[in-house]
């Protein structure tokens, strides 16, 4: 459970995120899934700090904390080492997942902690979309966007 969930203020949380970025190069922000009268909102996780490396932040939707962190830390390591220049349309693999990056155009409306760290409009993001067990992306075959919401335009 994050500090904000335990009653700490946003400023305390942002200070912790900045300290993590300073120490490790990036931080991860996990957002729990929820169900409300507007529908189902699957969990998602994203990096904060890759902007400082000249890269977009990266988002993963529909995975638990462990898998999300494995994917994002593997991608972050590849970006930080210069082995991966992630952008929309790039396919890659991380933590046993085959991924395709797509743009997240309104990322400041979703990635609140990154907005608090960098300011609205001062960072960009891509979604690392994962293939299902049959090797399909959510828009291929039978749509599975309930499990893995797509945050940007689908490449064709």
HUHU-V326028 format. One record per residue. RES is the residue in one small letter. SS is DSSP state (@ for helix, = for strand, . for the rest). OMEGA is omega in whole degrees, 0 to 359 (999 if undefined). NEAR is the number of other ideal C-beta (glycine too) atoms within 8 Angstrom. Layout:
RES;SS;OMEGA;NEAR
RES;SS;OMEGA;NEAR
This chain:
x;.;182;3
x;.;181;7
x;.;180;9
x;@;178;10
x;@;179;6
x;@;174;7
x;.;176;5
x;.;182;7
x;.;178;6
x;@;182;7
x;@;177;6
x;@;181;10
x;@;180;13
x;@;176;11
x;@;177;8
x;@;179;9
x;@;179;13
x;@;178;9
x;@;178;8
x;@;177;11
x;@;180;14
x;@;183;5
x;@;190;5
x;@;181;7
x;.;176;8
x;.;175;13
x;=;175;11
x;=;175;12
x;=;179;12
x;=;179;11
x;=;182;6
x;.;175;5
x;.;176;7
x;=;175;5
x;=;176;6
x;=;184;6
x;.;177;3
x;.;177;4
x;=;180;6
x;=;179;6
x;=;182;8
x;.;178;11
x;.;172;13
x;=;181;13
x;=;181;14
x;=;177;15
x;=;168;14
x;=;180;16
x;.;180;15
x;@;175;14
x;@;179;14
x;@;179;7
x;@;181;10
x;.;183;4
x;.;169;10
x;.;170;11
x;=;184;17
x;=;181;18
x;=;171;17
x;=;178;15
x;=;170;12
x;.;177;10
x;.;177;10
x;.;182;6
x;@;183;8
x;@;181;6
x;@;179;11
x;@;181;15
x;@;177;11
x;@;180;10
x;@;186;16
x;@;177;15
x;@;176;10
x;@;178;10
x;@;178;16
x;@;178;14
x;@;179;8
x;@;177;11
x;@;183;15
x;@;181;10
x;.;182;7
x;.;181;5
x;.;182;5
x;.;172;10
x;.;189;6
x;.;176;13
x;.;182;8
x;.;179;9
x;.;180;8
x;.;173;10
x;=;179;7
x;=;177;11
x;=;177;6
x;=;175;12
x;.;178;8
x;.;179;4
x;=;170;11
x;=;190;8
x;=;171;14
x;=;180;12
x;=;173;15
x;=;179;15
x;=;171;10
x;.;190;14
x;.;182;6
x;.;189;6
x;@;181;14
x;@;179;10
x;@;184;4
x;.;187;11
x;.;188;15
x;@;182;6
x;@;176;13
x;@;177;16
x;@;179;11
x;@;181;8
x;@;188;11
x;@;186;8
x;.;180;6
x;.;179;5
x;.;182;5
x;.;176;6
x;.;176;14
x;.;181;9
x;=;170;15
x;=;174;16
x;=;173;15
x;=;183;17
x;=;183;12
x;=;177;12
x;.;179;11
x;.;183;9
x;.;177;3
x;.;180;6
x;.;182;6
x;.;171;10
x;.;187;8
x;.;182;12
x;.;178;7
x;.;179;5
x;.;179;5
x;.;183;4
x;.;179;6
x;.;184;9
x;.;174;9
x;.;179;6
x;.;183;7
x;.;179;11
x;.;178;9
x;.;188;12
x;.;181;10
x;.;181;11
x;.;180;6
x;.;178;7
x;.;177;7
x;.;999;2
